[in-house]
Amino acid sequence: MNDGRHEPPREEWRELFEKLTNEFDGYDVTIEVVGEQLGDHLEAEGLPLAYLAYDDKDDVFIVAVGGRDGRYPELHHMIDSPQRILADSVSPDVPWAIDVTGPGTRTIVSLRRPAA
């Protein structure tokens, strides 16, 4: 059985996040950071996706939320030197969860279908 979980190779990260940005534009995003020293906390919850990106030149993963209609500024969460990325297709309501391991932290980005 394929549960949708996979670890894309680093050379495919940029293309994967461009595809996900186009496919899930405006979906609600939750960003949860799990840190060894800081513990767990929500960075964002229920904000619309602006974009997902991997910049291979600077070796940084970026998730941007908000910035659509003036209610929320565009916020960027960046992970320098990501070591591993796992992508899961969770359910129809949460089509993607992205688990990014960086130095000392894990960041879980969940894309959720916007409420009607």
Buried (B, 14 or more C-beta within 10 A) or exposed (E): EEEEEEEBEBEEBEEBBBEBBEEBEEBBBBBBBBEEEEEEEEBBEEBBBBBBBBEEEEEBBBBBBBBBEEEBEEBBBBBEEBEEBBBBBBEEEBBBBBBBBBEEBBBBBBBBEEEE
